Amino acid sequence: MYNQIDQNKSNTRILMYLFIFFITIIGYVFGLAWTGSDEGAIGLMGILGIFAIIYALISYYAAGKMTLAISHAKEIKKVDNPTLYRTVENLCIASGLPTPKIYLIDDTALNAFATGRDPNHAAVAITKGLLDKLEKVELEGVMAHELSHIKNYDIRLQSITVALVGLIALLSDVFLRSMFYSGRNRRRSGGGKGNAIVIIIGIILAILSPIIAKLMHLALSRQREYLADASGAMITRYPEGLVRALQKISADTEPLEVANKATAHLYIENPLRNEKGMKWLNGLFSTHPPMADRIARLNGMGA
């Protein structure tokens, strides 16, 4: 169990380092193509870095409330559903977390998610369909999974990475538009063949970078799901409960109507349920790891 958690944490760190390195390279190449000098490229990279921090902070503070609003989630109190409330409270005591706000989504699809910016400003949400169909140990497994996202600060990491992916897409679009409209007017003294090569590299990177950034974000999301499964099983000390819950969730074919591509990565399982086409391509762009792999890892932990 602990080896599984350590491996998932290590994979996450590697992905984050690659993500930061990739953003740095993009900033430098775009800056070099725009300014034609190393000094200008470094200066522009610094400006973009500051903008990225501000952009990420805004997303960081606003993402939780926006996600709950988009999902039409309604906050409930202990009197509204004592069983769910006590389950979350007991798991929080076991994991050393403050009790988050609890929300219910009035939808018969089977799903749940956690959001917020830190354990003191967090929320968990569950659909009515999932709440109605889970047994006690299964409900504990799902809630422990979501609380693990909070304890592991996945809710913060996801907000930041989504902001960075959006920033890369925006930066790429601005770069491509500037190259298109500037044309020959962007020639600088001493530009010559070398500067043309940099611009060509910049254009190629501008086209590919949003795709690469998105793939890195999805890979990061999948690693955090594995980590939340393992951490959740550690809280309950009963992996079988989460396994049974995941089996019920994967058997459900109903899409969650209030979900969209911007929020899909937050849920315990892809809520869109509309993936078609080649399996390898769907797997590459999936927000979640294959359910069979998750269940196999959990069964391995219980062995």
Secondary structure, 3 states (H helix, E strand, C coil): CHHHHHHHHHHHHHHHHHHHHHHHHHHHHHHHHHHCCHHHHHHHHHHHHHHHHHHHHHHHHHHHHHHHHHCCEEEECCCCCHHHHHHHHHHHHHHCCCCCEEEEECCCCCCEEEEECCHHHEEEEEEHHHHHHCCHHHHHHHHHHHHHHHHCCHHHHHHHHHHHHHHHHHHHHHHHHHHHHHHHHHCCCCCHHHHHHHHHHHHHHHHHHHHHHHHHHHHHHHHHHHHHHHHHHHHHCCHHHHHHHHHHHHHCCCCCCCCCCCCHHHECCCCCCCCCCCHHHHHHCCCCCCHHHHHHHHHHHHC
